[in-house]
């Protein structure tokens, strides 16, 4: 079962990490100005991720998908990454860099699976 962890940032903002059942971070948010905005972001991920399609931008002549979608792309280091876009086109979560495309695709599937019954917890920095 997945878990959303909300943390306060040093600049008094809030971020969330979605963790898989094994505790590994599989998606991260932008910084939000308030706790409520952060929780709204989490609800947007819960709503959009399960129905999101995958737009593989690493393939020449890729088909543009409608939002919500996961955009799979390569970064400047040549690693595979994804970003989840909501129905309105805003980026609501991003993933880490993967050496292999298959790993990135697995990360996307893990998000779809883990958001369904994920708990939301607020964590204090130690």
SULPEBEL-V629289 format. One line per field, one symbol per residue. burial: b if it has 16 or more other C-alpha atoms within 10 Angstrom, else e. Layout:
burial->???
//
This chain:
burial->ebbbbbbbeeeebbbbbbbbeeeebbbbbbbbeebeebbebbebbbbbbbebbbbbeeeeeeeeebbbbbbbbbeeeeebbbbbbbeeeebbbbbebbeebeebbebbebbbbbbbebebeeeeee
//
